[in-house]
Amino acid sequence: MKLDYIKKIDVNFVKQPDLKISKIKKKNNKYIFSIKNIGTASAKKNYLGISAQKDFLSKKKLIKKVKFPLIKAGKSKNVEVSLKSKYKKYTKIATVDYKNQVNEVSKLDNSRYF
């Protein structure tokens, strides 16, 4: 078999945002969440959802949602959240895009326990 020609294939990747919580700092009963867009496109304004869970077997309960602005590709935004002291001993989960509205590269890095 002889190769007479070579086919050219063009590949274009779709630019998509990808949000992740890169840092969590605690200051008294306030938490500062650093949300980073590690994708290749801007992420529209969205919500950070905070859920609490008394123990591993109990159901998660949404206790707070905070709106955050558009985040350009490669950039970060800090979001400050204050929580009631009754949740101090609970396991808390922070989730960016908790309503699942952003079409992201990966949703696996959207949540973090703290």
N, C-alpha and C positions, 0 to 999 in steps of 0.2 A: 504494500500500500504506500502510495506516494502522497506527500503533503504538497498541494499546489498553492494553497493560500492560508493565511492566518486570519481568524476572525477577531475583530476588535470588540471588546465588551466594555461599555461605560457603566460605572457604578456610581450612583449618587446616594449619599446618606441623608436621611431626613434629620434636620436639626430638631432636637427635643430638649426640654428642661429635665432636670433630675434633682429633686430636693432631698436634703439630708440634714439631720441635726448634728452639727459638728462639735458643739461644746455645750455644756450645761454648768452654770455657776450658781451657787446658792448664796444669798445675802439675806440673813434673818428669815422671814417667811416669804421672801421674793426669790424667784428664779429668773435667770437671764439665759435664754436659749439663743444660741448662734445657729441660724439657719443658712445653709450654703446651697447654692445652685451649682452642682458639679456637671450640669449638662451643657449643651451647645446652643441653647436658645433661652430667651427670657421666660421666666415663670410668672404667670399672671398673679395678681393679688389673691390671697387664699387665707386659710385658717389653720392655726395650730390648735389641736385638740389635746386636752389633758384628761386622762382617765385614771381612776383609782381602783384598787383591788385590795380588799382586806387580807386575803390569803390566796394561795395558789389555786384553790378550788372554787373560790367565790367569783361571781360575775363581775366584769369590768363595768364601771359606771362613769360616764362622761361628767366631769365636774367643772370644766372650764373650756371655753373656746375663745381664741384671740385672733383677730384679723391682722394680717401682715401685708405690707405692700409688695408690688412687683419686685422681683429680684432678677437682675441681668445675669447672663451666663458667666460663671466664674466668680461671682460676687456673693457677699453674705449680708444678712441683716440680723440685728439683735432684737429679740422680742422679750419684754419683761412681763412676768406673770406673778401675781400674788395669790397664794393659796391659803385657805382657812387652816388654822392650826389643828383642827380635828383630823386632817389628813396626814399629819406628821408621821404616824406609824404605818401608814398604808404604803403599798408598792404603787408607784405612779408610773404611768406610761405617757410619753409625749409623742404625738403623731402629727407630722406635717401633711397637709393635703388629706386630712382625716375623712373628708367627704368623697375622696377619690375623683376629683374634678379635673386634675391636670394629667394629660397624657405624657407620662414620663418614660425614660429609658428603663428604669427599674424602680419598683415600689418596695423592694426588699429592705431598703435602708431608710424608710420613712419613719420608723418608730424607734424609740429608745427608752429603756427603763431607767428610773432614777429613784 
